[in-house]
Structures are given as C-alpha cells and as structure tokens.
C-alpha cells in the first residue's frame, strides 16, 4: 500500500469522456483526482496552485493540444509523468510524442484497469508501453526506415550502462536492478543519469526508444 495517494490530472475537451474517466478513477483508493481540465491552457493555469504526479492528456484538443502541452510540461514541470490519451494507434504520433517527452500512451477504449496499471507503471518505472503500443511498434518504425539509429560516436554506453538499459526496457525498477546486480540504488540512479545524458533522452521512455533504435533490446 502506498503512503501517499497519486495525484492525477485528467485533461480532455470531451466532457462525457473526461467525467466518465474521472468517475472510474475515483474507485481506486490510491488515486486522487487533483485537477480536471478541458485543454492544455486550462491545465497549466491550474498547475500554478496545484501539485500533480501524473497527467492523462488528450492528444487532440482545441487551444493548446497534447503535443504543445507536453512540451510546456517538460520544461516547467519535468517531474510530472505524462500519459497521452488518443483514439489513434498511430506509429508516427507515438514516435513524435516520445521524442517530445511523453512517458506513455493509452487508447481511449482501454479498460480502466489498463489505465490504472499505466499510472502505476510511470510512477514506478518512468514509462509505460502497452502491448498494443509497444517496443515492437517502435522497432517496425526502424525496419521501415522511418527513424534512423541515433547512437553517437564518442558517447557510447558502457557495458554496465547497456545492461541497466536493457533491464529498464524489461520493466525492472531501480530497486530490482540494484538487487539483481548487487549494487547500490544510488549507483543505479547514477548510471541512469549517465544514460539519459549520453542518449540525449528526456525521460525513461526516450531511453527505451533509443534502445530500440540501436538494437539494444530483443523480443
């Protein structure tokens, strides 16, 4: 059981969907709806006085849309985890939003249990990829030459960093990585910071994307 509730913001311009999602999320004791917003502008205005941990953010909204809002959140509130809500399982959108700094994606027709699992995942692991929106999709983008490998000469990861990155891709938490490798949690975090810097990633989801681009993970 968590000591503190996870504070959630639900941002979607469709009132029926937004209210329905909020109603379902309220059934989970560990979650607290802290913000309800109709678009990115409304969300950012409320964040001036309210703290949240995770935002469920609609990709298509009037005014400040999901992509624009994500860019602002990453700059002003980098600690907030961003889960994009979308009707479209579109590879280009997924790639674009991961590079913008989103931590995961949810199709709007998912069951509420998947939504809650995604919230827990981004809080614990830093990213969420459902099988329907997965590393396989990103790999297909590479194979179709829609994205190119981004490994930079001179910024090569060490063997230990590659090992840790592979474990991150396998959804191990920092604590689990430390236990399996018999190293301190602070050492794992130092390696993660180094991986972020070397790969030019904004967050863990970006690190996973980097691993896919460069063939560092396997099925």
C-alpha positions as CSV (number, residue, x, y, z in Angstrom):
1,X,0.0,0.0,0.0
2,X,1.3,3.4,-0.9
3,X,1.8,6.0,1.8
4,X,0.7,8.9,-0.4
5,X,-2.0,9.0,-3.0
6,X,-1.0,9.5,-6.6
7,X,-2.4,12.9,-7.6
8,X,-3.9,12.8,-11.1
9,X,-4.9,15.5,-13.7
10,X,-7.4,14.5,-16.3
11,X,-7.2,16.8,-19.4
12,X,-9.7,16.2,-22.2
13,X,-12.0,18.6,-24.0
14,X,-14.8,15.9,-24.3
15,X,-16.9,16.3,-21.2
16,X,-18.6,12.9,-21.3
17,X,-15.3,11.1,-21.7
18,X,-13.5,13.2,-19.1
19,X,-16.2,12.9,-16.5
20,X,-16.6,9.2,-17.2
21,X,-12.8,8.6,-16.8
22,X,-12.7,10.6,-13.6
23,X,-15.6,8.6,-12.1
24,X,-13.9,5.3,-12.8
25,X,-10.6,6.5,-11.4
26,X,-12.2,7.6,-8.2
27,X,-13.0,3.9,-7.5
28,X,-9.3,3.4,-6.7
29,X,-8.3,4.4,-3.2
30,X,-4.6,5.1,-4.1
31,X,-5.5,7.7,-6.7
32,X,-6.7,11.2,-6.2
33,X,-8.2,13.5,-8.9
34,X,-6.4,16.8,-8.2
35,X,-7.1,18.6,-11.5
36,X,-9.8,18.4,-14.1
37,X,-9.0,20.4,-17.3
38,X,-10.6,21.0,-20.7
39,X,-7.4,21.7,-22.5
40,X,-3.7,22.4,-22.1
41,X,-4.2,26.1,-21.2
42,X,-6.7,25.2,-18.5
43,X,-4.3,22.6,-17.1
44,X,-1.3,24.9,-17.0
45,X,-3.4,27.6,-15.3
46,X,-4.4,25.2,-12.5
47,X,-0.9,23.9,-12.1
48,X,0.1,27.3,-10.8
49,X,-1.6,26.4,-7.5
50,X,-2.0,22.6,-7.6
51,X,0.5,19.7,-7.5
52,X,0.0,16.6,-9.5
53,X,2.1,13.4,-10.2
54,X,0.5,12.1,-13.4
55,X,-1.5,13.8,-16.2
56,X,-3.8,11.9,-18.5
57,X,-3.5,14.2,-21.5
58,X,-5.7,14.1,-24.6
59,X,-3.6,14.3,-27.8
60,X,-6.2,16.3,-29.8
61,X,-7.7,19.4,-28.1
62,X,-8.6,22.9,-29.1
63,X,-6.3,25.6,-27.9
64,X,-3.1,24.1,-26.5
65,X,-3.1,20.4,-27.8
66,X,-1.4,17.4,-26.3
67,X,1.9,17.9,-28.1
68,X,2.2,21.6,-27.2
69,X,1.1,20.9,-23.7
70,X,3.7,18.1,-23.3
71,X,6.5,20.5,-24.4
72,X,5.5,23.1,-21.8
73,X,5.1,20.4,-19.0
74,X,8.6,19.0,-19.8
75,X,10.1,22.5,-19.5
76,X,8.2,23.8,-16.4
77,X,7.2,20.6,-14.6
78,X,9.7,17.9,-15.5
79,X,8.7,15.8,-12.5
80,X,5.1,15.2,-13.8
81,X,4.6,12.0,-15.7
82,X,2.6,12.3,-18.9
83,X,0.3,9.7,-20.3
84,X,-1.2,10.6,-23.7
85,X,-4.8,9.7,-24.4
86,X,-5.6,9.1,-28.1
87,X,-8.1,7.4,-30.4
88,X,-5.4,6.5,-32.9
89,X,-2.8,3.8,-32.6
90,X,-0.6,5.8,-35.0
91,X,3.1,5.0,-35.1
92,X,4.2,8.5,-36.2
93,X,2.3,10.1,-33.3
94,X,3.8,7.7,-30.8
95,X,7.3,8.4,-32.0
96,X,6.7,12.1,-32.1
97,X,5.3,12.2,-28.6
98,X,8.0,10.0,-27.1
99,X,10.6,12.4,-28.5
100,X,8.6,15.3,-27.1
101,X,8.9,13.7,-23.6
102,X,5.7,11.7,-23.1
103,X,6.0,8.8,-20.7
104,X,3.4,6.5,-22.3
105,X,0.2,6.2,-24.3
106,X,-3.3,5.0,-23.7
107,X,-6.0,4.3,-26.3
108,X,-9.3,5.8,-25.2
109,X,-11.1,2.4,-25.5
110,X,-8.9,0.7,-23.0
111,X,-10.3,-0.8,-19.8
112,X,-9.9,1.2,-16.7
113,X,-7.6,-1.5,-15.2
114,X,-5.1,-0.8,-18.0
115,X,-5.3,2.9,-17.3
116,X,-4.5,2.4,-13.7
117,X,-1.7,-0.1,-14.5
118,X,-0.2,2.6,-16.7
119,X,-0.4,5.2,-13.9
120,X,1.4,2.9,-11.5
121,X,4.0,2.0,-14.2
122,X,5.0,5.6,-15.0
123,X,5.3,6.3,-11.3
124,X,7.5,3.2,-10.6
125,X,9.4,2.7,-13.9
126,X,9.2,6.1,-15.6
127,X,7.4,4.8,-18.7
128,X,4.5,2.7,-19.9
129,X,4.2,0.7,-23.1
130,X,1.1,-1.4,-23.6
131,X,1.5,-4.5,-25.9
132,X,-0.7,-2.6,-28.4
133,X,1.6,0.4,-28.3
134,X,4.8,-1.3,-27.7
135,X,8.5,-1.6,-28.4
136,X,7.5,-3.7,-31.4
137,X,5.8,-0.7,-33.0
138,X,9.0,1.3,-32.5
139,X,11.1,-1.5,-34.0
140,X,8.8,-1.5,-37.0
141,X,9.5,2.2,-37.5
142,X,13.2,1.4,-37.6
143,X,12.7,-1.5,-40.0
144,X,10.6,0.6,-42.3
145,X,13.4,3.3,-42.2
146,X,11.0,5.9,-40.8
147,X,13.5,6.6,-38.0
148,X,17.3,6.2,-38.0
149,X,19.7,4.8,-35.4
150,X,20.8,7.7,-33.1
151,X,23.9,6.2,-31.5
152,X,26.6,9.0,-31.4
153,X,30.2,8.1,-31.8
154,X,32.1,9.2,-28.7
155,X,29.0,8.8,-26.4
156,X,29.0,5.0,-26.4
157,X,27.4,3.4,-23.4
158,X,29.5,1.3,-21.2
159,X,28.7,-2.4,-20.8
160,X,27.2,-1.8,-17.4
161,X,25.0,1.0,-18.8
162,X,23.8,-1.2,-21.6
163,X,23.0,-3.9,-19.1
164,X,21.0,-1.5,-17.0
165,X,19.2,0.0,-20.0
166,X,18.2,-3.5,-21.1
167,X,16.8,-4.1,-17.6
168,X,14.9,-0.8,-17.7
169,X,13.4,-1.9,-21.0
170,X,12.3,-5.2,-19.3
171,X,10.5,-3.0,-16.8
172,X,12.7,-3.7,-13.8
173,X,12.5,-0.9,-11.1
174,X,15.7,0.8,-9.9
175,X,15.4,-1.2,-6.7
176,X,15.1,-4.5,-8.6
177,X,18.1,-3.6,-10.8
178,X,20.2,-2.8,-7.7
179,X,19.3,-6.2,-6.1
180,X,19.9,-8.2,-9.3
181,X,23.3,-6.5,-10.0
182,X,24.3,-6.4,-6.3
183,X,24.9,-2.6,-6.4
184,X,23.6,0.3,-4.5
185,X,20.4,2.1,-5.6
186,X,22.4,5.3,-5.8
187,X,24.7,3.6,-8.3
188,X,21.8,2.6,-10.4
189,X,20.5,6.2,-10.4
190,X,23.9,7.5,-11.4
191,X,24.0,5.1,-14.3
192,X,20.5,6.2,-15.4
193,X,21.6,9.8,-15.3
194,X,24.6,9.0,-17.5
195,X,22.4,7.0,-19.9
196,X,20.0,9.9,-20.2
197,X,22.8,12.3,-20.9
198,X,24.6,10.1,-23.4
199,X,21.4,9.2,-25.3
200,X,20.0,12.7,-25.3
201,X,16.8,11.4,-23.8
202,X,14.2,13.4,-21.9
203,X,13.0,10.5,-19.8
204,X,13.0,6.8,-19.4
205,X,10.6,6.4,-22.4
206,X,13.1,8.2,-24.5
207,X,15.8,5.8,-23.3
208,X,13.6,2.8,-24.4
209,X,13.2,4.4,-27.8
210,X,17.0,4.9,-28.0
211,X,17.5,1.2,-27.1
212,X,15.0,0.2,-29.9
213,X,16.7,2.4,-32.5
214,X,20.1,1.0,-31.7
215,X,19.1,-2.7,-31.5
216,X,20.0,-3.0,-27.8
217,X,16.9,-4.9,-26.8
218,X,15.5,-8.2,-28.1
219,X,12.0,-9.8,-28.2
